[in-house]
Amino acid sequence: MTQKVILGISGSPRPGGNTDTLLRAVLRGAAEARARGPSALVEPAGRPGEKGAGVCGL
């Protein structure tokens, strides 16, 4: 049987935030199902992370 490979990519600018937490939970579940794979946090260069909904006034 071929081993499944999964890649988790998060575009959230908040490491450890809700999206990151959910992604890690999904990857843990995949690992329990005998899939393997890394996760990566992708953030646009030069863009500061979000501070929360409504904080910046936009």
C-alpha positions as CSV (number, residue, x, y, z in Angstrom):
1,M,0.0,0.0,0.0
2,T,1.3,3.5,-0.9
3,Q,1.8,5.9,2.0
4,K,-0.3,9.1,1.7
5,V,1.5,12.4,1.9
6,I,-0.2,15.6,3.0
7,L,1.1,19.1,3.0
8,G,-0.5,21.7,5.3
9,I,-0.1,25.3,4.2
10,S,-1.3,28.2,6.4
11,G,-1.5,31.7,5.1
12,S,-2.5,33.1,8.5
13,P,-0.2,35.8,9.8
14,R,-0.7,34.6,13.4
15,P,1.4,31.6,14.3
16,G,-0.3,29.8,17.1
17,G,-3.7,31.4,16.2
18,N,-6.9,29.6,15.3
19,T,-5.9,28.7,11.8
20,D,-2.6,27.3,12.8
21,T,-4.1,25.3,15.7
22,L,-6.7,23.8,13.3
23,L,-4.1,23.0,10.7
24,R,-1.9,21.2,13.3
25,A,-5.0,19.2,14.5
26,V,-5.7,18.1,10.9
27,L,-2.1,17.0,10.4
28,R,-2.1,15.1,13.7
29,G,-5.3,13.3,12.5
30,A,-3.6,12.5,9.2
31,A,-0.6,11.2,11.0
32,E,-2.8,8.9,13.1
33,A,-4.3,7.6,9.8
34,R,-0.7,6.8,8.7
35,A,-0.3,9.8,6.4
36,R,2.8,11.9,6.8
37,G,3.7,15.5,5.9
38,P,5.0,18.9,7.0
39,S,3.2,22.1,7.5
40,A,4.4,25.6,6.4
41,L,3.4,29.1,7.4
42,V,3.4,31.4,4.4
43,E,3.2,35.1,5.0
44,P,3.6,37.8,2.3
45,A,6.9,39.7,2.7
46,G,6.7,43.1,4.2
47,R,3.2,42.7,5.5
48,P,2.8,42.9,9.3
49,G,0.6,40.3,10.9
50,E,-3.0,40.9,11.8
51,K,-3.7,42.0,15.3
52,G,-7.4,40.9,15.4
53,A,-10.7,41.8,13.8
54,G,-11.3,45.6,13.9
55,V,-8.1,46.5,15.6
56,C,-6.6,48.4,12.7
57,G,-9.8,50.3,11.8
58,L,-10.2,48.9,8.3
